[in-house]
Amino acid sequence: MLDVAGTEVAVDRAFKSDDVQTLTSNKGQRGSVTLRDATQVTMGSETRVRIPSEFGVTQRTVELDGTATFAVGPSSNPKLPAFAVRAGTVTVTTTGTIFTVRHYTDEASVVVQVTQGTVELKDRVSGVMQVISAGEALRFANGAAAPLNGIARDVALAWTRDSIVFDNAPLGQVIPELVRWFGMNAVLIDPSAAARPVSMRLALDSSGEAARVLTQTANLTMSFGKDDRLEFSGASGRQVTGRPRSDNAPAQLLHDHGDADRDIRVQPLPSLYRRDVCSRASCSSQSHAGRWCRAACNHHQDRARNHRARRGAACSATRWAG
């Protein structure tokens, strides 16, 4: 017990040092990095991983704000403690496994999913401990752990399969999540629509498709404000509801209980057409005819610019072209 307490004190001290390294992914970005002990970290959007200078020398603990998957192998130094992730008041410890942790500072819970091996979860405040095995996931909140299955697991961790899921989530929470995962410059300008429930599954490959599906699913009007900002507001008429499917489907309206071909209201503005062309072959704004997209190059990621490419006569101000 004294050794464990001494280790915790040493870790606390390490994270208070001025030479802690911070790895960061911005809004709309995901990436991977290999730590000095060969652990591979895949970071979700808007995530920070803090690494003390002693990592790989005297200890193997990192701090997480956001969400990331860790592929951990056995240490080549038998004197080093097990690999651990601190997220909020929770510490997740393993000797060799693949697992995902989610804990943003604006979320009260910690979610842990184990893909391979086992991990031990411990709350540093209450002392509650829980072992999680491969294939299991749980949510830890208010000093208690509960299994996480089905749609609830998808809502928290579908990003690991290149999608995000909403299940009757208030619109006021959905749009900030789209900003987080797509790097969209978007806002809800109609407070009266903030409680409107939204259920949908989106692939993380097109911010334009995400905007289109949200507009249709939540029965919204989309317009364009200053600096090409997407502005959503409530539209009068029928609500569209539904539940996400369990498969990893591309972005689409799920379970529309009416005519799926109804118009999507888009206000015409002179600045709709932008031709910001990236030099990278993987990013061509001209190829995304009739859609919203976010260029894949670093320049456009840093600017987080959304733009619309017009496809001649097919572009209509009152109907989504393409």
C-alpha positions as CSV (number, residue, x, y, z in Angstrom):
1,M,0.0,0.0,0.0
2,L,2.9,2.4,0.8
3,D,4.5,1.7,-2.6
4,V,1.2,2.4,-4.3
5,A,0.7,5.7,-2.4
6,G,4.3,6.7,-3.1
7,T,3.8,6.0,-6.8
8,E,0.7,8.2,-6.9
9,V,2.5,11.0,-5.1
10,A,5.4,10.7,-7.6
11,V,2.9,10.8,-10.6
12,D,1.1,13.9,-9.1
13,R,4.5,15.7,-8.8
14,A,5.4,14.7,-12.4
15,F,2.3,16.3,-13.8
16,K,2.9,19.5,-11.9
17,S,6.3,20.0,-13.5
18,D,6.9,22.7,-16.1
19,D,8.4,20.2,-18.6
20,V,5.2,18.2,-19.2
21,Q,4.7,17.5,-22.9
22,T,1.2,18.0,-24.4
23,L,0.0,16.3,-27.5
24,T,-3.1,18.1,-29.0
25,S,-5.6,17.4,-31.7
26,N,-7.8,20.4,-32.7
27,K,-11.5,20.4,-33.8
28,G,-12.0,18.3,-36.8
29,Q,-8.7,16.5,-36.4
30,R,-7.8,13.0,-35.5
31,G,-4.3,11.5,-35.4
32,S,-1.9,9.0,-34.0
33,V,1.4,9.1,-32.2
34,T,3.8,6.5,-30.8
35,L,5.1,7.2,-27.3
36,R,8.6,6.5,-26.2
37,D,7.6,3.1,-24.6
38,A,6.2,2.1,-28.0
39,T,2.5,2.6,-26.9
40,Q,0.5,3.7,-29.9
41,V,-2.1,6.4,-29.2
42,T,-5.0,7.3,-31.6
43,M,-6.5,10.6,-30.6
44,G,-10.0,11.8,-31.3
45,S,-10.9,15.3,-32.1
46,E,-10.2,18.1,-29.6
47,T,-8.1,15.9,-27.4
48,R,-5.1,16.5,-25.2
49,V,-2.6,13.9,-23.9
50,R,-0.2,15.1,-21.3
51,I,3.1,13.2,-20.9
52,P,5.5,13.9,-18.0
53,S,9.3,14.0,-18.8
54,E,9.7,10.9,-16.6
55,F,7.5,8.9,-18.8
56,G,9.3,5.7,-19.9
57,V,12.1,6.4,-17.4
58,T,10.6,6.0,-14.0
59,Q,6.8,5.8,-14.7
60,R,4.3,5.2,-17.5
61,T,1.3,7.4,-16.7
62,V,-0.4,9.9,-19.1
63,E,-3.3,12.3,-18.6
64,L,-6.2,12.5,-21.0
65,D,-8.6,15.3,-21.7
66,G,-10.8,14.1,-24.6
67,T,-10.8,10.6,-26.1
68,A,-8.1,8.3,-27.4
69,T,-7.4,4.6,-28.0
70,F,-4.2,3.1,-26.5
71,A,-2.4,0.1,-27.9
72,V,0.0,-0.9,-25.1
73,G,2.7,-3.5,-25.2
74,P,4.7,-5.0,-22.3
75,S,7.5,-2.7,-21.2
76,S,11.0,-3.7,-22.0
77,N,12.0,-2.4,-18.6
78,P,10.7,-4.7,-15.9
79,K,11.3,-2.1,-13.3
80,L,8.8,0.3,-14.8
81,P,5.2,0.3,-13.4
82,A,2.2,-0.7,-15.6
83,F,1.0,1.8,-18.3
84,A,-1.8,4.0,-16.9
85,V,-4.2,6.7,-18.2
86,R,-5.6,9.4,-15.9
87,A,-9.0,10.8,-16.9
88,G,-10.7,13.0,-14.4
89,T,-10.5,11.2,-11.0
90,V,-10.2,7.8,-12.7
91,T,-7.0,5.9,-13.4
92,V,-7.1,3.1,-16.0
93,T,-4.1,0.7,-15.6
94,T,-3.0,-2.2,-17.9
95,T,0.1,-4.3,-18.6
96,G,-0.6,-4.9,-22.3
97,T,-3.9,-4.4,-24.2
98,I,-5.9,-2.2,-26.5
99,F,-8.5,0.1,-24.9
100,T,-10.3,3.4,-25.4
101,V,-11.0,6.1,-22.9
102,R,-13.3,9.1,-23.2
103,H,-13.5,12.0,-20.8
104,Y,-13.9,15.6,-21.9
105,T,-13.8,18.3,-19.3
106,D,-17.4,19.2,-20.1
107,E,-18.5,15.7,-19.4
108,A,-19.1,14.3,-15.9
109,S,-18.4,10.7,-16.7
110,V,-15.5,8.6,-17.8
111,V,-16.1,5.9,-20.5
112,V,-13.7,2.9,-20.9
113,Q,-13.9,0.3,-23.7
114,V,-11.5,-2.7,-23.9
115,T,-10.8,-4.2,-27.3
116,Q,-8.1,-6.7,-26.2
117,G,-6.8,-7.8,-22.9
118,T,-8.0,-6.4,-19.5
119,V,-7.7,-3.1,-17.7
120,E,-8.3,-2.0,-14.1
121,L,-10.3,1.1,-13.4
122,K,-9.8,2.9,-10.1
123,D,-11.4,6.1,-8.8
124,R,-8.7,8.0,-6.9
125,V,-11.3,9.7,-4.7
126,S,-13.6,6.9,-3.6
127,G,-11.2,4.0,-4.1
128,V,-13.8,2.1,-6.2
129,M,-12.1,-0.5,-8.4
130,Q,-13.4,-2.4,-11.5
131,V,-11.8,-4.8,-13.8
132,I,-12.9,-4.6,-17.5
133,S,-12.3,-7.4,-20.0
134,A,-12.1,-7.5,-23.7
135,G,-15.4,-6.7,-25.4
136,E,-16.7,-4.8,-22.4
137,A,-17.4,-1.1,-21.9
138,L,-18.5,0.9,-18.9
139,R,-19.3,4.4,-17.8
140,F,-18.0,5.6,-14.5
141,A,-19.8,8.6,-12.9
142,N,-20.6,9.7,-9.3
143,G,-18.5,7.0,-7.8
144,A,-20.2,4.1,-9.6
145,A,-19.6,2.1,-12.7
146,A,-22.3,0.8,-15.1
147,P,-22.1,-1.4,-18.2
148,L,-22.3,0.5,-21.5
149,N,-24.0,-1.4,-24.3
150,G,-25.8,-0.9,-27.6
151,I,-26.6,2.6,-28.8
152,A,-25.2,4.1,-25.6
153,R,-21.8,2.7,-26.4
154,D,-22.0,4.0,-30.0
155,V,-22.9,7.5,-28.8
156,A,-19.7,7.6,-26.7
157,L,-17.3,5.7,-28.8
158,A,-18.5,5.3,-32.5
159,W,-15.6,7.6,-33.5
160,T,-13.3,4.6,-33.2
161,R,-15.2,3.2,-36.2
162,D,-15.1,6.5,-38.1
163,S,-18.6,7.7,-37.2
164,I,-20.6,9.5,-34.6
165,V,-24.0,8.7,-33.2
166,F,-26.8,10.8,-31.6
167,D,-29.7,9.1,-29.8
168,N,-32.5,11.6,-28.9
169,A,-29.8,14.2,-28.1
170,P,-30.9,17.8,-27.7
171,L,-30.0,19.9,-30.7
172,G,-28.2,22.3,-28.4
173,Q,-25.7,19.5,-27.6
174,V,-25.6,18.1,-31.2
175,I,-24.2,21.2,-32.9
176,P,-21.2,21.6,-30.6
177,E,-20.4,17.9,-31.2
178,L,-20.5,18.5,-34.9
179,V,-18.2,21.5,-34.5
180,R,-15.8,19.2,-32.4
181,W,-15.7,16.3,-34.9
182,F,-15.9,18.1,-38.2
183,G,-14.2,21.4,-37.4
184,M,-17.4,23.1,-38.7
185,N,-17.9,26.9,-38.2
186,A,-21.5,26.5,-37.0
187,V,-23.9,27.7,-34.4
188,L,-27.6,27.4,-33.4
189,I,-29.1,30.9,-33.6
190,D,-32.6,29.8,-32.5
191,P,-32.6,29.0,-28.7
192,S,-36.2,27.8,-29.0
193,A,-34.9,24.8,-31.0
194,A,-32.2,23.8,-28.5
195,A,-34.3,21.1,-26.9
196,R,-35.3,19.5,-30.2
197,P,-34.3,15.8,-30.1
198,V,-32.0,14.5,-32.8
199,S,-31.2,10.8,-33.6
200,M,-28.7,10.1,-36.4
201,R,-25.5,8.4,-37.4
202,L,-22.9,10.2,-39.4
203,A,-19.7,9.0,-41.1
204,L,-16.7,11.2,-40.2
205,D,-15.7,12.0,-43.7
206,S,-17.9,14.8,-44.9
207,S,-18.9,18.0,-43.0
208,G,-21.2,18.8,-45.8
209,E,-23.2,15.6,-45.5
210,A,-23.3,16.2,-41.7
211,A,-24.9,19.6,-42.2
212,R,-27.3,18.3,-44.8
213,V,-28.5,15.4,-42.6
214,L,-28.8,17.6,-39.5
215,T,-30.9,20.1,-41.4
216,Q,-33.2,17.4,-42.6
217,T,-33.3,15.3,-39.5
218,A,-34.1,18.2,-37.1
219,N,-36.2,20.1,-39.6
220,L,-34.0,23.2,-39.6
221,T,-33.3,26.2,-41.8
222,M,-29.6,26.7,-42.6
223,S,-28.2,30.1,-43.6
224,F,-24.7,31.7,-43.8
225,G,-23.4,34.3,-41.5
226,K,-20.2,36.3,-41.2
227,D,-17.0,34.4,-42.1
228,D,-19.0,31.7,-43.8
229,R,-20.5,30.6,-40.5
230,L,-23.3,28.0,-40.7
231,E,-26.3,29.3,-38.8
232,F,-29.1,26.8,-38.0
233,S,-32.5,27.8,-36.9
234,G,-35.8,26.0,-36.3
235,A,-38.1,25.6,-39.3
236,S,-41.9,25.5,-39.0
237,G,-43.6,22.3,-39.9
238,R,-43.3,18.6,-39.3
239,Q,-40.7,17.2,-37.0
240,V,-38.6,14.2,-38.2
241,T,-37.7,11.7,-35.5
242,G,-36.0,8.3,-35.5
243,R,-33.3,6.2,-33.9
244,P,-29.8,5.4,-35.1
245,R,-29.2,2.1,-36.8
246,S,-26.7,-0.2,-35.3
247,D,-24.6,-0.6,-38.5
248,N,-21.8,1.8,-39.5
249,A,-23.9,3.5,-42.2
250,P,-22.8,6.6,-44.0
251,A,-24.3,9.9,-43.1
252,Q,-28.1,9.8,-43.8
253,L,-31.5,10.5,-42.4
254,L,-32.6,7.5,-40.4
255,H,-36.2,6.4,-40.3
256,D,-37.9,9.3,-41.9
257,H,-41.6,9.0,-41.4
258,G,-42.7,11.0,-44.4
259,D,-41.6,12.1,-47.8
260,A,-37.8,12.0,-47.8
261,D,-37.6,14.2,-50.9
262,R,-39.0,17.4,-49.4
263,D,-36.9,20.6,-49.9
264,I,-34.2,21.6,-47.6
265,R,-34.3,25.3,-47.1
266,V,-31.1,27.1,-47.8
267,Q,-30.9,30.9,-48.0
268,P,-29.2,32.3,-51.1
269,L,-26.2,34.5,-50.4
270,P,-23.7,36.0,-52.8
271,S,-20.7,34.4,-51.0
272,L,-21.9,30.8,-51.4
273,Y,-19.3,30.1,-54.1
274,R,-15.7,29.7,-53.0
275,R,-12.9,28.1,-54.9
276,D,-10.1,27.6,-52.3
277,V,-8.0,25.0,-54.0
278,C,-5.5,22.9,-52.0
279,S,-2.2,21.8,-53.6
280,R,-2.6,18.3,-52.2
281,A,-4.1,15.7,-54.5
282,S,-6.3,14.4,-51.7
283,C,-8.0,17.8,-51.3
284,S,-9.8,19.3,-54.3
285,S,-12.6,21.7,-53.4
286,Q,-13.7,21.8,-57.0
287,S,-14.6,18.0,-56.9
288,H,-17.2,18.4,-54.2
289,A,-19.8,19.7,-56.5
290,G,-23.0,20.7,-54.8
291,R,-21.8,19.7,-51.3
292,W,-20.2,21.3,-48.3
293,C,-16.7,20.0,-47.5
294,R,-13.7,20.8,-45.4
295,A,-10.4,20.5,-47.3
296,A,-8.0,17.8,-46.0
297,C,-4.8,19.7,-46.1
298,N,-3.2,21.3,-43.0
299,H,-3.8,24.8,-44.3
300,H,-7.5,24.3,-44.5
301,Q,-7.6,22.2,-41.3
302,D,-6.0,25.0,-39.4
303,R,-8.5,27.6,-40.8
304,A,-11.4,25.1,-40.5
305,R,-13.0,26.7,-43.5
306,N,-16.2,25.4,-45.0
307,H,-17.0,26.2,-48.6
308,R,-19.5,25.3,-51.3
309,A,-18.6,24.5,-54.9
310,R,-21.4,25.3,-57.3
311,R,-22.3,22.8,-60.0
312,G,-23.6,25.2,-62.7
313,A,-27.3,25.1,-63.3
314,A,-27.7,22.3,-60.8
315,C,-27.2,24.7,-57.9
316,S,-30.4,25.9,-56.4
317,A,-30.9,28.3,-53.4
318,T,-34.0,26.5,-52.3
319,R,-32.9,22.9,-52.8
320,W,-29.7,21.0,-51.9
321,A,-27.9,20.6,-55.2
322,G,-26.0,17.3,-55.8
